[in-house]
Amino acid sequence: MTIYEFSNFCFDTSTQELRNDLEEIALRQKARDLLQLFLENADRIVTREEIQEQLWGELNVDPNSLSQLISELRRIFRDHEQDTLFIKTIPKVGYQWVFHPTVVHQPQERKLIDPGSQRLSRRWIFAITGMLLLLPLSFILSDLLQKSEHRQSDEIRLLLLPFNNLTNKSELDWLELGYMDMVARDLNNQHGVETIPVSDLMARWKKGDLRFNKRELDAERIALISNWFPHTFLVHTTIEFENNTVIFEFHTFENGKFLNKRRVTSTNPMEVAREVSQVLYSELKLQAEAVFGSTVYHDQGFINEAYAKGLQWAYYGEFQKALHYYDICLLHDPTWRMSRFSKASALLTLGRQAEALTIAQSLLNDISNANTGEADAYLESSIQKGTAHYLLADILVGMRNPKEAETHFQSALNCHLPPIQKARLHVLGGKLYTLLGDMEASLREYQNALVLYGKLGSVQGKAYTHLNLGQLYLRMNTQISKAEQHINKAVAYARTMDNRSIQAFGLVQLGGQLAYENPQKAKSYLETGLALKRDLGEERGIAIALDYLADTYMRLGEKHQESVAYLMEAYSIWSEVKDPYNLINNLLLQSQYNLLAKDYKQARLVLDEAQTVCREQQDWDGVILCFLGYWEVAFQQGNFEEIRALHTQIDELLPKVSPYMMYHVDCFRAAYFYKVNRVEDAITLLESVKEKMGPSDWKAMHQTYLDIYLRTGETGIYVQLPIENNPLDRPY
């Protein structure tokens, strides 16, 4: 293990973690790779060609990629060390790391406190006396200090081991490092007591060497830890549950010898933790933004830095890590609305809509029942109520429940919202009305968003809105050129912000939608987008690109092995991140591949799995799609009795599905009528869809559904019917 120390930073090559004192600093993976490259070559200029080869190999990436990484590193260092130059640009050549680092090949033994005089020992006692409210730790530390008064050694090293979670509850895993880090930080910041740095412990902890999964530490283990981290005092903590009681047990050792054991129990696991948290963060109140982008601020009492860390991880797309910090905030104050809003948003991004929905509903209930008599309180309540309605609408759109989502959307429009939030609400309205099949209303909402983002000067807002407009025009298949114009605008805005994530997203979405119209062109967009997503390390974006690309290869009738590999890789990602809705889409694509390969047994098994997930999520649109998959299998097998039964099951579910899915079913049935030579029935049914949907939407469905459903079963290549046989080739 090599650790590079420079200024107030340290970088551990074994974990690629950058820390400033005890805090881990969030960086993208490529930025970590670049920082390590600079530190390993601190004595020379590193050329652009070397960096390209080390970071991307033969991958052809945007020329701005390196500049973005340099900007990210410089911004991080500038935020912490404003007057220090770390990276120097060598024009037309490359870059040079100009701050010479200290190289440490083993964890350093750090002198923490010198108790050479009685006065300094009394300072220890005074410092710890101020922590008596810290319940069990106060007893441990007072014992440590009594021992330290009589020591004649030259230094004291205090080692706090990560707490051992013996509860078998994975949701409490964050306590292992979270509590240790909080205690260490408080000892240092409030009382001048230093501990062996967390950065020194991380490599061992990640390997499992500091996870003991048992209550007692034996002499052999203590000796091993002492070799790794020489110390004077050691505190080992376990957390367990027994008969609905939480048990915190603290074991103290001095020079490898057991000193004492303290135990604290409570029937409420939150209480012990809350008392500890309250003391640790009593001096760390932060002003937090009231509601996403709002300029209204409020103080919730013990608002701690964990929330700021959560926002930081969310900014870098690490929503699972962000959730841990939001949970720390809610452990401290379960009623704090800001953390609940942020947690619900993170859960929604991770595809965990059901959990997000529960939090959002409880937030709306709390806000609606609150006393808002005074003007300021009323204004803040209106902002929070609007945000809660917005959040619920966003979740319900993701859950394909547009009818209920529209109710919350309209309620949010009637609330007082900051302009930035109002603009986001209009973007959501565009998505909502697209799902409801009202393309005109959808277009109006996106235009409203663009106007607001323009007034606010939000380049990122305009980029995302143009992306959504592009997707809307892609859905209306006759507007492909407009779709490309909007997505290209989004990509151009993204380049001005050095935002490769938006660029990749635009390419993937454009490619995914073009697969129906021009799969060859779609393939080019998707392969470039996938390479960018892999470079950025965005798992969800990678999985979306993989699903789209597999679908495109199927339409082209090529790269069958790649299609299977991509579908299974995406399936693994969706399963790991627990995103049920994208998992459903992936399973439906798998069933389509099996159908084209005439593996009907496997197609049914995959559809069974998809239907189970849909019913668990109450995703009735998804259940209908599964039934349509069974329908195709039955048709190819000539099982018309099953098709009649599926007709009945679909009719029973139609009252629960979105209007868009109703049109989808009608077009599918029309395609089926055509396949069995019931051409007049197909025309009649599709004319009724035309009447319901209106000319522009009908034109889109006219092209799209022929492309999707009227295809040959032999080759697996999606085709359009010859024009002379097209029952829909009529003037309208």
Backbone hydrogen bonds, N-H to C=O, Kabsch-Sander energy under -0.5 kcal/mol:
donor,donor_aa,acceptor,acceptor_aa,energy
3,I,104,V,-3.3
4,Y,11,F,-2.7
5,E,3,I,-0.5
5,E,102,T,-2.8
6,F,9,F,-2.1
9,F,6,F,-2.9
10,C,19,R,-2.0
11,F,4,Y,-2.6
12,D,17,E,-1.9
13,T,2,T,-2.6
13,T,11,F,-0.6
15,T,12,D,-0.6
16,Q,12,D,-2.2
17,E,12,D,-0.9
18,L,25,I,-0.5
19,R,10,C,-2.6
19,R,17,E,-0.5
20,N,23,E,-2.3
21,D,8,N,-1.4
21,D,19,R,-0.6
23,E,20,N,-1.9
25,I,18,L,-3.2
32,R,28,R,-1.9
33,D,29,Q,-2.3
34,L,30,K,-2.4
35,L,31,A,-2.4
36,Q,32,R,-2.4
37,L,33,D,-2.1
38,F,34,L,-2.4
39,L,35,L,-2.5
40,E,36,Q,-2.3
41,N,37,L,-0.8
41,N,38,F,-0.8
42,A,39,L,-1.0
44,R,41,N,-1.7
46,V,95,Y,-3.3
47,T,45,I,-0.6
48,R,93,V,-2.1
51,I,47,T,-2.1
52,Q,48,R,-2.6
53,E,49,E,-2.4
54,Q,50,E,-2.7
55,L,51,I,-2.8
56,W,52,Q,-2.4
57,G,52,Q,-1.0
57,G,53,E,-0.7
59,L,56,W,-2.1
61,V,59,L,-0.8
65,S,62,D,-2.2
67,S,63,P,-0.5
68,Q,64,N,-2.3
69,L,65,S,-1.7
70,I,66,L,-2.5
71,S,67,S,-2.5
72,E,68,Q,-2.1
73,L,69,L,-2.3
74,R,70,I,-2.7
75,R,71,S,-2.4
76,I,72,E,-2.0
77,F,73,L,-2.4
78,R,74,R,-2.7
79,D,75,R,-2.1
80,H,76,I,-1.0
81,E,77,F,-3.5
84,T,81,E,-1.3
86,F,84,T,-0.5
88,K,96,Q,-2.9
90,I,94,G,-2.7
93,V,90,I,-2.3
94,G,90,I,-1.9
95,Y,46,V,-2.5
96,Q,88,K,-2.3
97,W,44,R,-0.5
98,V,86,F,-2.4
98,V,96,Q,-0.6
99,F,86,F,-0.7
100,H,98,V,-0.8
102,T,5,E,-3.4
103,V,101,P,-0.5
104,V,3,I,-3.0
104,V,102,T,-0.5
105,H,103,V,-0.5
110,R,108,Q,-0.7
111,K,109,E,-0.5
112,L,110,R,-0.5
112,L,156,I,-0.7
113,I,156,I,-0.8
121,S,117,S,-1.6
122,R,118,Q,-2.1
123,R,119,R,-1.5
124,W,120,L,-1.8
125,I,121,S,-2.0
126,F,122,R,-2.8
127,A,123,R,-2.7
128,I,124,W,-2.6
129,T,125,I,-2.2
130,G,126,F,-1.1
131,M,128,I,-2.2
132,L,129,T,-1.3
134,L,131,M,-2.6
135,L,132,L,-0.7
137,L,134,L,-1.5
138,S,135,L,-1.3
139,F,135,L,-1.0
139,F,136,P,-0.5
140,I,136,P,-1.6
141,L,137,L,-2.8
142,S,138,S,-1.9
143,D,139,F,-1.8
144,L,140,I,-2.2
145,L,141,L,-2.3
146,Q,142,S,-2.2
147,K,143,D,-2.1
148,S,144,L,-2.3
149,E,145,L,-1.7
150,H,146,Q,-0.6
150,H,147,K,-1.0
151,R,148,S,-1.1
156,I,113,I,-1.2
158,L,156,I,-0.5
159,L,157,R,-0.5
159,L,233,F,-2.8
160,L,158,L,-0.6
161,L,159,L,-0.7
161,L,235,V,-2.1
163,F,176,E,-2.0
164,N,237,T,-3.0
165,N,163,F,-0.7
166,L,164,N,-1.0
166,L,239,I,-2.3
170,S,168,N,-0.7
172,L,169,K,-2.0
173,D,170,S,-1.9
175,L,172,L,-1.7
176,E,173,D,-1.6
177,L,173,D,-0.5
178,G,174,W,-2.6
179,Y,175,L,-1.7
180,M,175,L,-0.6
180,M,176,E,-0.5
181,D,177,L,-2.8
182,M,178,G,-2.1
183,V,179,Y,-2.7
184,A,180,M,-2.6
185,R,181,D,-2.5
186,D,182,M,-2.3
187,L,183,V,-2.5
188,N,184,A,-2.0
189,N,185,R,-3.2
190,Q,186,D,-2.3
191,H,186,D,-0.7
191,H,187,L,-0.9
192,G,188,N,-1.1
193,V,187,L,-2.8
194,E,192,G,-0.6
196,I,158,L,-2.0
200,D,197,P,-0.8
201,L,197,P,-0.8
201,L,198,V,-0.9
202,M,198,V,-1.6
203,A,199,S,-0.5
205,W,201,L,-2.4
206,K,202,M,-2.8
207,K,203,A,-1.5
208,G,204,R,-0.5
208,G,205,W,-1.1
209,D,204,R,-2.0
210,L,204,R,-0.6
211,R,208,G,-1.3
212,F,210,L,-0.6
218,D,216,E,-0.5
222,I,218,D,-2.2
223,A,219,A,-2.4
224,L,220,E,-2.0
225,I,221,R,-2.5
226,S,222,I,-2.3
227,N,223,A,-1.6
228,W,224,L,-1.7
229,F,225,I,-3.3
232,T,157,R,-3.1
233,F,157,R,-2.4
234,L,253,F,-2.3
235,V,159,L,-2.3
236,H,251,H,-3.0
238,T,249,E,-2.3
239,I,164,N,-2.2
240,E,247,I,-2.1
242,E,245,T,-2.6
245,T,242,E,-1.0
246,V,266,S,-3.1
247,I,240,E,-3.1
248,F,246,V,-0.5
248,F,264,V,-2.9
249,E,238,T,-2.3
249,E,247,I,-0.6
250,F,262,R,-3.1
251,H,236,H,-3.3
252,T,260,N,-2.5
253,F,234,L,-2.5
254,E,257,K,-2.9
255,N,232,T,-2.6
257,K,254,E,-2.3
259,L,252,T,-3.4
260,N,252,T,-1.0
262,R,250,F,-2.5
264,V,248,F,-2.6
266,S,246,V,-1.6
271,E,268,N,-1.4
272,V,268,N,-0.8
273,A,269,P,-0.9
274,R,270,M,-2.6
275,E,271,E,-2.2
276,V,272,V,-2.0
277,S,273,A,-3.0
278,Q,274,R,-2.6
279,V,275,E,-1.5
280,L,276,V,-2.4
281,Y,277,S,-2.1
282,S,279,V,-1.0
284,L,281,Y,-1.6
286,L,303,I,-0.8
288,A,286,L,-0.6
288,A,298,H,-0.9
290,A,296,V,-1.9
294,S,291,V,-4.0
297,Y,295,T,-0.5
298,H,288,A,-0.9
300,Q,298,H,-0.6
302,F,300,Q,-0.8
303,I,301,G,-1.7
304,N,302,F,-0.5
307,Y,304,N,-1.5
308,A,304,N,-0.6
309,K,305,E,-2.0
310,G,306,A,-2.2
311,L,307,Y,-2.3
312,Q,308,A,-1.9
313,W,309,K,-2.4
314,A,310,G,-2.3
315,Y,311,L,-2.3
316,Y,312,Q,-1.3
317,G,314,A,-1.7
318,E,313,W,-2.7
319,F,317,G,-1.3
322,A,318,E,-2.1
323,L,319,F,-2.1
324,H,320,Q,-1.2
325,Y,321,K,-1.4
326,Y,322,A,-2.3
327,D,323,L,-2.3
328,I,324,H,-1.6
329,C,325,Y,-1.9
330,L,326,Y,-2.3
331,L,327,D,-2.0
332,H,328,I,-1.6
333,D,329,C,-2.6
336,W,333,D,-1.8
340,R,336,W,-1.4
341,F,337,R,-3.0
342,S,338,M,-2.4
343,K,339,S,-2.7
344,A,340,R,-2.5
345,S,341,F,-2.3
346,A,342,S,-2.4
347,L,343,K,-2.6
348,L,344,A,-2.3
349,T,345,S,-2.3
350,L,346,A,-1.9
351,G,348,L,-1.5
352,R,347,L,-2.8
353,Q,351,G,-1.2
356,A,352,R,-1.9
357,L,353,Q,-2.9
358,T,354,A,-1.7
359,I,355,E,-1.8
360,A,356,A,-2.6
361,Q,357,L,-2.5
362,S,358,T,-1.9
363,L,359,I,-2.3
364,L,360,A,-2.3
365,N,361,Q,-2.1
366,D,362,S,-2.4
367,I,363,L,-2.7
368,S,364,L,-2.5
369,N,365,N,-1.8
370,A,366,D,-0.6
370,A,367,I,-0.8
372,T,370,A,-0.6
378,Y,374,E,-2.7
379,L,375,A,-2.5
380,E,376,D,-2.5
381,S,377,A,-2.5
382,S,378,Y,-2.5
383,I,379,L,-2.2
384,Q,380,E,-2.5
385,K,381,S,-3.0
386,G,382,S,-2.5
387,T,383,I,-2.2
388,A,384,Q,-2.4
389,H,385,K,-2.5
390,Y,386,G,-2.5
391,L,387,T,-2.8
392,L,388,A,-2.5
393,A,389,H,-2.6
394,D,390,Y,-2.6
395,I,391,L,-2.4
396,L,392,L,-2.6
397,V,393,A,-2.2
398,G,394,D,-1.9
399,M,395,I,-1.6
400,R,397,V,-1.5
401,N,396,L,-3.0
405,A,401,N,-1.9
406,E,402,P,-2.4
407,T,403,K,-1.0
408,H,404,E,-1.5
409,F,405,A,-2.5
410,Q,406,E,-2.6
411,S,407,T,-1.8
412,A,408,H,-2.5
413,L,409,F,-1.9
414,N,410,Q,-1.2
415,C,412,A,-1.4
417,L,415,C,-0.7
422,K,418,P,-2.4
423,A,419,P,-2.4
424,R,420,I,-1.7
425,L,421,Q,-2.0
426,H,422,K,-1.9
427,V,423,A,-1.7
428,L,424,R,-2.2
429,G,425,L,-2.3
430,G,426,H,-1.9
431,K,427,V,-1.8
432,L,428,L,-2.7
433,Y,429,G,-2.7
434,T,430,G,-1.5
435,L,431,K,-1.9
436,L,432,L,-1.7
437,G,434,T,-1.0
438,D,433,Y,-2.4
439,M,437,G,-1.0
442,S,438,D,-2.1
443,L,439,M,-2.5
444,R,440,E,-2.0
445,E,441,A,-2.1
446,Y,442,S,-2.0
447,Q,443,L,-2.1
448,N,444,R,-2.1
449,A,445,E,-2.0
450,L,446,Y,-2.3
451,V,447,Q,-2.0
452,L,448,N,-2.0
453,Y,449,A,-2.9
454,G,450,L,-2.2
455,K,451,V,-1.9
456,L,452,L,-2.1
457,G,453,Y,-1.0
458,S,453,Y,-2.2
459,V,457,G,-1.0
462,K,458,S,-2.0
463,A,459,V,-2.3
464,Y,460,Q,-2.4
465,T,461,G,-2.2
466,H,462,K,-2.6
467,L,463,A,-1.9
468,N,464,Y,-2.1
469,L,465,T,-2.6
470,G,466,H,-2.5
471,Q,467,L,-2.1
472,L,468,N,-2.1
473,Y,469,L,-2.6
474,L,470,G,-2.0
475,R,471,Q,-1.7
476,M,472,L,-1.3
477,N,475,R,-1.3
479,Q,473,Y,-0.7
479,Q,476,M,-3.0
480,I,477,N,-0.7
483,A,479,Q,-2.3
484,E,480,I,-2.4
485,Q,481,S,-1.9
486,H,482,K,-2.3
487,I,483,A,-2.4
488,N,484,E,-2.6
489,K,485,Q,-1.8
490,A,486,H,-2.2
491,V,487,I,-2.4
492,A,488,N,-2.3
493,Y,489,K,-2.6
494,A,490,A,-2.3
495,R,491,V,-2.0
496,T,492,A,-1.5
497,M,493,Y,-1.0
498,D,495,R,-1.2
499,N,494,A,-3.1
500,R,498,D,-1.0
503,Q,499,N,-1.4
504,A,500,R,-2.7
505,F,501,S,-2.4
506,G,502,I,-2.9
507,L,503,Q,-2.2
508,V,504,A,-2.5
509,Q,505,F,-2.8
510,L,506,G,-2.6
511,G,507,L,-2.5
512,G,508,V,-2.8
513,Q,509,Q,-2.1
514,L,510,L,-2.3
515,A,511,G,-0.9
516,Y,513,Q,-1.1
517,E,513,Q,-0.5
518,N,514,L,-3.6
522,A,518,N,-2.5
523,K,519,P,-2.2
524,S,520,Q,-1.2
525,Y,521,K,-1.8
526,L,522,A,-2.8
527,E,523,K,-2.6
528,T,524,S,-1.7
529,G,525,Y,-2.7
530,L,526,L,-3.0
531,A,527,E,-1.8
532,L,528,T,-2.0
533,K,529,G,-2.6
534,R,530,L,-2.6
535,D,531,A,-2.1
536,L,532,L,-2.2
537,G,533,K,-1.2
538,E,533,K,-1.6
539,E,537,G,-1.1
542,I,538,E,-2.7
543,A,539,E,-2.5
544,I,540,R,-2.3
545,A,541,G,-2.3
546,L,542,I,-2.5
547,D,543,A,-2.3
548,Y,544,I,-2.4
549,L,545,A,-2.7
550,A,546,L,-2.4
551,D,547,D,-2.1
552,T,548,Y,-2.3
553,Y,549,L,-2.6
554,M,550,A,-2.0
555,R,551,D,-2.0
556,L,552,T,-1.9
557,G,553,Y,-1.0
558,E,553,Y,-2.1
563,S,559,K,-2.2
564,V,560,H,-2.0
565,A,561,Q,-2.4
566,Y,562,E,-2.9
567,L,563,S,-2.5
568,M,564,V,-2.4
569,E,565,A,-2.2
570,A,566,Y,-2.5
571,Y,567,L,-2.4
572,S,568,M,-2.0
573,I,569,E,-1.9
574,W,570,A,-2.9
575,S,571,Y,-2.1
576,E,572,S,-2.1
577,V,573,I,-2.7
578,K,574,W,-0.5
579,D,574,W,-2.1
583,L,579,D,-1.8
584,I,580,P,-2.1
585,N,581,Y,-1.9
586,N,582,N,-2.2
587,L,583,L,-2.4
588,L,584,I,-2.3
589,L,585,N,-1.9
590,Q,586,N,-2.4
591,S,587,L,-2.4
592,Q,588,L,-1.9
593,Y,589,L,-2.4
594,N,590,Q,-2.5
595,L,591,S,-2.3
596,L,592,Q,-2.4
597,A,593,Y,-2.0
598,K,595,L,-1.3
599,D,594,N,-3.1
600,Y,598,K,-1.1
603,A,599,D,-2.1
604,R,600,Y,-2.1
605,L,601,K,-2.0
606,V,602,Q,-2.4
607,L,603,A,-2.1
608,D,604,R,-2.4
609,E,605,L,-1.9
610,A,606,V,-2.4
611,Q,607,L,-2.7
612,T,608,D,-2.0
613,V,609,E,-2.0
614,C,610,A,-2.5
615,R,611,Q,-2.4
616,E,612,T,-2.0
617,Q,613,V,-1.8
618,Q,615,R,-0.7
619,D,614,C,-3.0
620,W,618,Q,-1.1
623,V,619,D,-1.7
624,I,620,W,-2.2
625,L,621,D,-2.0
626,C,622,G,-1.9
627,F,623,V,-2.3
628,L,624,I,-2.4
629,G,625,L,-1.6
630,Y,626,C,-2.5
631,W,627,F,-2.4
632,E,628,L,-1.9
633,V,629,G,-2.0
634,A,630,Y,-3.0
635,F,631,W,-2.6
636,Q,632,E,-2.4
637,Q,633,V,-1.7
638,G,634,A,-0.5
638,G,635,F,-1.1
639,N,634,A,-3.1
640,F,638,G,-1.3
643,I,639,N,-1.3
644,R,640,F,-2.1
645,A,641,E,-1.8
646,L,642,E,-2.4
647,H,643,I,-2.2
648,T,644,R,-1.6
649,Q,645,A,-2.1
650,I,646,L,-2.7
651,D,647,H,-2.2
652,E,648,T,-1.9
653,L,649,Q,-1.2
654,L,650,I,-1.5
656,K,653,L,-2.4
657,V,653,L,-0.5
657,V,654,L,-1.3
660,Y,435,L,-0.9
662,M,658,S,-1.6
663,Y,659,P,-2.2
664,H,660,Y,-2.1
665,V,661,M,-2.5
666,D,662,M,-2.3
667,C,663,Y,-2.5
668,F,664,H,-2.2
669,R,665,V,-2.7
670,A,666,D,-2.2
671,A,667,C,-2.3
672,Y,668,F,-2.1
673,F,669,R,-2.6
674,Y,670,A,-2.3
675,K,671,A,-2.0
676,V,672,Y,-1.6
677,N,674,Y,-1.9
678,R,673,F,-3.5
679,V,677,N,-0.9
682,A,678,R,-2.0
683,I,679,V,-2.4
684,T,680,E,-2.6
685,L,681,D,-2.4
686,L,682,A,-2.4
687,E,683,I,-2.3
688,S,684,T,-1.7
689,V,685,L,-1.6
690,K,686,L,-2.4
691,E,687,E,-2.0
692,K,688,S,-1.7
693,M,689,V,-2.7
694,G,690,K,-2.2
698,W,694,G,-2.5
699,K,695,P,-2.4
700,A,696,S,-1.5
701,M,697,D,-2.4
702,H,698,W,-2.8
703,Q,699,K,-1.5
704,T,700,A,-2.7
705,Y,701,M,-2.2
706,L,702,H,-0.6
707,D,703,Q,-1.8
708,I,704,T,-2.1
709,Y,705,Y,-2.7
710,L,705,Y,-0.6
710,L,706,L,-1.5
711,R,709,Y,-1.3
712,T,717,I,-0.8
716,G,712,T,-0.5
718,Y,555,R,-0.6
725,N,722,P,-1.4
726,N,723,I,-1.3
729,D,726,N,-1.7
730,R,728,L,-2.5
